[in-house]
Amino acid sequence: MRRDFWDGALRVSVPFTDDLSVRRLKAGSKVLLSGIVYTARDAAHKRIVEALDRGEEPPFKLDGQVIYYAGPCPPPPGRVIGSLGPTTSGRMDPYAPRLCAAGVKGMIGKGKRSKAVVRAIARYGAVYFATIGGLGALLSQAVKEAEVVVYPDLGPEAVYRLEIVDFPALVAIDSLGRDMYDR
């Protein structure tokens, strides 16, 4: 990945603390994300949504949060985390509308989203970031801290809290439902 590709990228702090921060992002924009995100894949999404449906508190704060669809590899010596590439976002589509309704404002993954997810993104003012599959080792360099926070029994699919700095992504679907993949 050419570093100069990211010249002029918007610097975005996460989690989102106001709707204006989300609304300024437009489909197709290059961004560098910094702050706190949580990883979650299929099994974790299922558990989180089931907890919400039972009226329980989610295992981490969802308001304004960004969820990265990834299952990190173990860290090599001297590293915070191992390879950290995105998983196919469509696998989380059954859960994404419910999580947007619960306050999630951003998702990071790869690939197209269902019409139901695009509608939920627009309805709740969220955003979907796409990053590049196959670059997990490079993407992991943006992670400064990593810790398992819930569901350790899921192994690499446990929910991790990540502190990221200048994590590269594209705005694939903006808060108005404009979809980069449909262009």
SVG drawing of the C-alpha trace seen along z (x, -y; Angstrom):
<svg xmlns="http://www.w3.org/2000/svg" viewBox="-35 -19 45 40">
<polyline fill="none" stroke="black" stroke-width="0.4" points="0.0,0.0 1.5,-3.3 1.9,-5.7 1.2,-8.7 -2.2,-7.4 -3.2,-8.5 -1.9,-12.0 -4.9,-14.4 -6.9,-11.7 -9.3,-13.0 -8.1,-12.3 -11.0,-10.9 -11.2,-10.3 -13.2,-7.4 -15.5,-6.6 -17.7,-9.3 -18.9,-11.8 -21.3,-13.8 -23.4,-13.4 -21.5,-16.1 -18.3,-14.0 -20.2,-11.2 -22.1,-13.5 -18.9,-15.2 -17.7,-11.8 -18.7,-11.2 -18.7,-7.9 -15.4,-7.5 -13.4,-9.6 -10.0,-8.4 -9.7,-8.4 -7.1,-7.7 -8.9,-6.5 -7.4,-7.1 -8.8,-6.2 -10.6,-3.2 -12.4,-0.5 -13.6,3.0 -13.2,6.1 -16.2,8.4 -17.1,11.2 -20.1,13.4 -20.2,15.3 -19.6,12.1 -22.2,10.2 -24.8,12.9 -24.1,12.8 -24.2,9.0 -27.5,8.9 -29.0,11.7 -28.0,9.7 -29.6,6.6 -32.8,8.5 -32.9,9.8 -32.8,6.2 -29.2,6.6 -26.5,4.0 -24.1,4.7 -20.6,6.0 -19.0,2.6 -20.4,-0.9 -22.1,-1.0 -22.9,-4.7 -20.8,-6.3 -18.6,-3.1 -16.9,-1.7 -16.7,2.1 -14.0,3.7 -15.0,7.0 -11.7,8.8 -10.3,11.7 -6.7,10.9 -3.9,13.4 -1.6,13.9 1.1,11.3 4.6,12.2 7.4,11.3 7.7,7.6 4.3,6.8 1.1,5.7 -1.1,7.9 -0.7,10.2 -2.1,9.8 -5.5,8.0 -7.2,8.1 -10.9,7.4 -13.4,10.2 -16.3,10.2 -18.8,7.7 -21.9,9.4 -21.5,12.1 -22.5,9.4 -25.4,8.1 -28.1,9.9 -26.8,8.1 -25.8,4.7 -29.2,2.9 -29.8,3.9 -26.4,2.6 -26.9,-0.7 -30.2,-1.1 -28.3,-0.5 -25.9,-3.3 -23.0,-1.9 -21.9,-4.6 -19.2,-2.9 -18.3,0.5 -15.0,1.5 -14.8,4.4 -14.6,5.4 -17.2,5.9 -20.7,4.8 -23.5,4.6 -27.1,5.6 -29.9,3.1 -31.2,3.6 -27.8,2.5 -27.5,-0.5 -31.0,-1.6 -30.0,-1.2 -26.8,-3.2 -28.8,-6.1 -31.6,-5.8 -29.3,-5.9 -26.6,-8.2 -23.8,-5.6 -20.9,-5.0 -19.3,-1.9 -15.6,-2.0 -13.9,0.5 -10.3,1.5 -8.3,3.9 -8.3,7.6 -4.9,9.3 -3.1,6.5 -3.6,7.7 0.1,7.5 0.3,3.9 -3.0,2.9 -1.8,4.3 0.9,1.7 -1.7,-0.9 -2.6,0.9 -0.9,-0.6 -2.7,1.4 -4.9,4.5 -6.7,6.4 -9.5,9.0 -12.5,7.4 -15.2,10.0 -16.0,13.6 -12.4,15.0 -13.9,18.4 -14.3,17.4 -10.5,17.4 -9.4,15.1 -13.1,14.1 -13.2,12.7 -14.0,9.0 -10.7,7.0 -10.4,3.3 -7.9,1.7 -6.2,-1.6 -5.4,-2.6 -3.5,-5.5 -3.8,-6.4 -5.7,-3.2 -6.3,-3.5 -9.8,-3.1 -12.3,-4.4 -15.8,-5.6 -17.7,-2.9 -21.2,-4.0 -21.8,-7.4 -24.5,-8.5 -26.9,-9.4 -26.7,-5.8 -24.5,-6.7 -22.7,-3.6 -19.2,-3.7 -19.7,-0.2 -22.7,-1.4 -20.7,-4.0"/>
</svg>
